[in-house]
């Protein structure tokens, strides 16, 4: 029988069993043999301890956020798909069908998805701004109480594992690289300056990790930070764009508002503020997260099932037929340009 491994003290290399309680997790522990060694090491360990505590919360929070967004996107699915084609190791091709004048929300075509990875890639395609906007209140709630700042970035990416192409009924093809900008959330510790990225829609590029240390993510995939905006920018942008894009921004925004009210009620009913989910024990966190996700899914699917959007869809399709391209551009006569100039923090 192999001897049991013994951890060593961070300071003196003696056998150690005590750990720093501040940053201990299932994957990391900082060991000491005595209180004296722990005290001696604190000036050197303090910064990494603070960062690891934040990261421990971010791991849990980002996992909940991703599950919530993917299920939300599936429940609010709106793209008719004929076929999903594996175009090789570096490309996934979505063959899009035509919209109809009656239905906006459609059953997600799970039967066309060969793997979970393909399903997530399809769900996230061209949804980076939406993922930030629609999950805004949930992100804010889960991250409240941390000593951090939250920013929304637009970036350009390269060298991704697999990009996505949408093939339209009129034979036009749209690929999400290399010219398409990509939005994500960046978290910065106000105590140490450490940074992380939460990217809820990077599955569209074949990336299967949604939380990154910022420097690592930037080195791996990001060629340029195009703009940096205050947290809440994409939510407000979607609200303004609803003026010209009633279904993608207006109707879905109403579903989100309904979901957010239900989440507020959930917090009251279970006396569990969202911020608790990042710091509770693993068992309670898993239980609370499952309850929260079930609440969100039930409310969204119920709202869609119980309402008739036929007339609204018909009017919107007529508007889109007259104002060609408004749905794709969502410009509303320069709405995007004027708005982002108001919010812009920095040009990268």
Secondary structure, DSSP 8 states (H G I E B T S, - for coil): -------B-TTT--B--EE-TTT--SS---EESSHHHHHHHHHHHHHHHHHHHHHHHHHHHHHHHHHHHHHHHHHT----EEEEEE-STTEEEEEE----SS-SS----GGG-SSHHHHHHHHHTT-HHHHHHHTHHHHHHHHTTSSEEEEEEEEEE-S-S-EEEEE-TTS-EEE-SSS--EEEEEEEETTT--EEEE-TTGGGGT----EEEHHHHHHHTEEEEEEEEETTHHHHHHHHHTTT-IIIIIIHHHHHHHHHHHHHHHHHHHT--GGGGGTS-HHHHHHHHHHHHHHHHHHHHHHHHH---HHHHHHHHHHHHHSTTHHHH--TTTHHHHHHHHHEEEE-
